[in-house]
Amino acid sequence: MTTLMSSRPTRRSGATAATPAPSGTVRGCLRLTLRDGVPQLYLLDPNDFATTTSTEVAYDVRVQTAYLLSLQGHRPDWLAQHLDLPTAAARTIAEHAELSGPAGPGVMPPRS
């Protein structure tokens, strides 16, 4: 069975900044401005229960997909083009993925 998900974000409330969430805030979220021009806190992993219960967090399948593909090494410009994301948002997602490492949000890669 195939389930199709809408590319429209599920909004719970507005956010005020277009910059990445500070490391001390909700784990697995980024503040981004997508094509609608409204800054919003977006969830990177829908399985992160702590953030899905927050009323300030939206989910957009394109944001999660960009994050997962960034972890696999895809370039921000490629992500922006193929996922219809603003280049600035794709870069922010890729930078966060690079800092997070392959284990996902909130987990830093081991240091050598």
C-alpha positions in Angstrom: 0.0 0.0 0.0 1.4 3.4 -1.0 0.7 6.5 1.1 1.1 9.9 -0.6 1.9 12.8 1.6 1.2 16.4 0.7 4.1 18.7 0.2 2.1 21.4 2.0 3.3 22.0 5.5 1.1 21.1 8.4 1.1 24.2 10.5 0.4 24.4 14.2 1.4 28.1 14.7 3.8 30.7 13.4 7.5 31.2 14.1 9.4 34.4 14.2 12.9 33.8 12.8 14.3 32.3 9.7 17.5 31.0 11.2 18.4 27.6 12.5 17.0 26.9 16.0 19.7 27.2 18.7 21.2 24.0 19.8 19.5 24.3 23.2 16.0 24.4 21.7 13.7 21.6 20.5 15.8 18.7 19.2 15.4 17.9 15.5 13.8 21.2 14.3 15.0 24.1 12.2 13.5 27.6 11.6 13.2 28.0 7.9 11.4 30.2 5.4 10.0 28.2 2.5 8.4 29.5 -0.7 5.3 30.8 1.2 7.6 33.4 2.8 6.4 32.7 6.4 9.2 31.7 8.9 8.3 28.5 10.6 9.9 25.9 12.9 10.0 22.7 10.9 10.3 19.1 12.2 13.2 17.1 10.7 12.1 13.7 12.1 8.4 12.9 12.5 9.3 10.1 14.9 10.7 12.5 17.4 7.8 12.4 19.9 9.1 15.4 22.0 8.8 17.7 19.0 5.6 16.4 17.5 3.7 17.3 20.7 4.9 21.0 20.4 2.3 23.4 19.1 4.9 25.5 17.4 6.3 22.9 15.1 5.2 22.2 11.4 6.0 19.2 9.3 6.8 19.4 5.6 7.8 16.2 3.8 10.2 18.2 1.6 12.1 19.4 4.6 12.5 15.9 6.1 13.5 14.5 2.7 16.1 17.3 2.2 17.5 16.5 5.6 17.8 12.8 4.9 19.3 13.4 1.5 21.8 15.9 3.0 22.9 13.2 5.4 23.7 11.1 2.4 25.8 13.8 0.8 23.5 15.6 -1.6 24.4 19.2 -2.3 22.1 22.1 -1.2 21.6 23.4 -4.8 20.5 19.9 -6.0 18.1 19.7 -3.0 16.6 23.1 -3.7 16.1 22.2 -7.4 14.6 18.8 -6.9 12.6 19.4 -3.8 11.3 22.9 -4.7 12.9 24.5 -1.7 14.5 27.9 -1.5 18.3 27.6 -1.8 18.8 29.3 1.6 16.6 26.8 3.3 18.3 23.9 1.6 21.7 25.2 2.7 20.5 25.6 6.3 19.2 22.0 6.2 22.4 20.7 4.7 24.5 22.6 7.3 22.4 21.1 10.1 22.8 17.6 8.6 26.5 18.1 8.4 26.7 19.1 12.1 24.3 16.3 13.2 26.2 13.5 11.4 24.7 10.3 10.0 23.1 9.4 13.4 20.5 12.1 13.0 19.5 15.3 14.8 20.8 15.9 18.3 23.7 13.4 17.9 27.1 14.7 17.1 29.5 12.6 15.0 32.4 11.0 16.9 35.5 13.0 17.1 38.8 11.5 16.0 
